Structures are given as C-alpha cells and as structure tokens.
Amino acid sequence: MDHYVPVKHISLKLAQTLLERAVLEAETIGATVNVAIVDASAQLKAFYRMDGAPLLSSGIAQRKAYTAAAFGLETSAWYDMIKDHPRLLHGLPHTPDLVIFGGGFPIRYKGEMIGAIGVSGGTEEQDEQICKAALQVLEEMDA
C-alpha cells in the first residue's frame, strides 16, 4: 500500500521565466495584463501586474490559473463542455474561483502537470495568446 503520492511543482525560476515571456508578449501586442503562475496544487507561485493593468483582472488571472490547475485543462474548454446542459451552464459558473472563459492553461513538462498560468486584462484572445507565448518556453527547454 502506498502512503503518499509524489507531486512535481513548478520551480520559482521557471515561473519567473514564464512571467517574463508573458510580459514580453503582452508588450509586443500592446496589452496590459496581470499574469499568475500557480503550482500543481493551484497555490500562487508567482505574479506580475503590469503597470496600468486592470486591478480587477489581478484576481481573474489568479482564478484562471487556479481553474486550469484544479482541473488540468484550459479554461476555454469549460463553456463547450457545459453549454448544452442548462443546469451546469447556469449553476457551475457560480462555483467560487471557477473561470469558464479563455486565458488559463495547465503547465505541463514531460507529460506531468507542474502548475498553471492565468492571464487577464486583455481581450480573451490576447490573454490566450500571451499564455501560449509563455508556454513556448517549455518547448524551447527541450529543443
């Protein structure tokens, strides 16, 4: 019988690298955003609020990261999963900290989820683009 389960978490160094790449992408596309990185247990690991980023979006970025880590899937996937189920569509979005629109992605390395990233402050498309740009760091690490 196993008495524990080993869990891998994102390092602070990698979290900072992802934040820096996200901010670079945001600056490139002219967005002013908040970026949150959580570990595999959905606990905040690192956070940037760009100068001028919407204050309300700081919490949204953290909730996007939390949702992505808690379920291991992109936040944008939620709407399509629940849109044809009225009870879920009207009830589930009221779950504390659950976000059902784009801008949150799990962070996977070598097949294991080690954390998640959430971006908020731009359009939904910009938030997703910024996340994807940050996640490119992982592909570059193995190149």
C-alpha positions in Angstrom: 0.0 0.0 0.0 1.3 3.4 -1.0 1.2 6.0 1.8 1.9 9.1 -0.3 1.8 10.4 -3.9 4.8 12.4 -5.2 3.8 15.6 -6.8 6.1 17.7 -9.0 5.7 21.5 -8.8 7.0 24.3 -11.0 10.1 25.9 -9.7 10.3 29.6 -8.9 12.9 30.1 -11.6 10.7 28.6 -14.3 7.7 30.5 -13.1 9.7 33.8 -13.4 10.8 32.8 -16.9 7.2 32.2 -17.9 6.1 35.5 -16.4 8.9 37.4 -18.2 7.9 35.8 -21.6 4.2 36.6 -20.9 5.0 40.2 -20.3 7.2 40.4 -23.4 4.4 39.0 -25.5 1.9 41.4 -23.9 4.1 44.4 -24.6 4.6 43.2 -28.2 0.8 43.0 -28.8 0.0 46.2 -26.8 -1.9 44.5 -24.0 -1.6 45.5 -20.3 -2.2 42.4 -18.2 -1.9 40.5 -15.0 -0.1 37.1 -15.1 -0.4 34.5 -12.4 1.5 31.2 -12.1 0.3 28.6 -9.6 1.9 25.3 -8.7 0.4 21.8 -9.2 -1.7 22.3 -6.1 -3.1 25.5 -7.5 -1.3 27.7 -5.0 0.1 31.0 -6.1 3.8 30.7 -7.0 4.5 34.0 -8.9 2.5 37.0 -10.1 3.1 40.1 -12.2 0.8 43.1 -12.6 2.0 45.2 -15.4 1.8 49.0 -14.9 -1.7 50.1 -15.7 -3.2 46.6 -15.8 -6.8 46.5 -14.6 -7.0 45.9 -10.8 -10.0 43.6 -11.1 -8.1 41.4 -13.6 -5.4 40.6 -11.0 -7.9 38.3 -9.2 -9.2 37.0 -12.5 -5.7 36.0 -13.6 -5.2 34.1 -10.4 -8.6 32.3 -10.7 -7.8 31.3 -14.3 -4.6 29.7 -13.2 -6.4 28.1 -10.3 -9.1 26.6 -12.6 -6.5 25.3 -15.1 -4.5 23.6 -12.3 -7.5 22.3 -10.4 -8.9 20.5 -13.5 -5.8 20.1 -15.7 -7.4 21.7 -18.7 -7.6 25.1 -20.4 -10.3 27.4 -19.0 -11.7 28.0 -22.5 -12.7 24.3 -22.7 -15.4 24.7 -20.0 -18.0 26.6 -22.0 -18.2 23.9 -24.7 -18.4 21.2 -22.1 -21.4 22.8 -20.3 -23.2 24.9 -22.9 -25.8 22.2 -23.7 -26.5 21.4 -20.1 -28.7 24.2 -18.7 -28.2 23.2 -15.0 -24.5 23.2 -15.4 -24.4 26.3 -17.5 -26.4 28.3 -15.0 -25.0 26.7 -11.8 -21.4 25.8 -12.4 -20.1 29.3 -13.2 -21.2 30.3 -9.6 -18.6 28.0 -8.1 -16.1 30.1 -6.3 -12.8 30.6 -8.3 -14.0 28.7 -11.4 -13.4 30.6 -14.7 -15.1 29.3 -17.9 -13.5 31.6 -20.5 -10.1 31.7 -22.1 -6.8 32.7 -20.5 -5.9 29.9 -18.2 -3.7 26.9 -19.2 -2.1 24.0 -17.4 1.7 24.0 -17.4 2.9 20.5 -18.4 6.5 19.3 -18.5 7.4 15.9 -19.7 3.8 14.8 -19.5 3.2 15.9 -16.0 1.2 18.9 -14.9 3.5 21.1 -12.7 1.4 24.2 -12.5 -0.8 26.6 -14.4 -0.8 30.1 -15.9 -3.5 32.6 -16.0 -3.6 35.9 -17.8 -6.2 38.6 -17.6 -6.5 42.2 -18.7 -6.6 42.0 -22.5 -9.2 40.5 -24.7 -9.9 36.8 -24.3 -7.9 36.2 -27.5 -4.9 38.3 -26.2 -4.9 36.6 -22.9 -4.7 33.2 -24.6 -2.0 34.4 -27.0 0.1 35.6 -24.1 -0.3 32.3 -22.2 0.7 30.3 -25.3 3.7 32.5 -25.9 4.8 31.9 -22.3 4.3 28.2 -22.6 6.7 28.2 -25.6 9.4 28.4 -23.0 8.8 24.7 -22.2 9.2 23.6 -25.8 12.4 25.6 -26.1 13.8 23.9 -22.9 13.7 20.6 -24.7 15.0 21.8 -28.1 
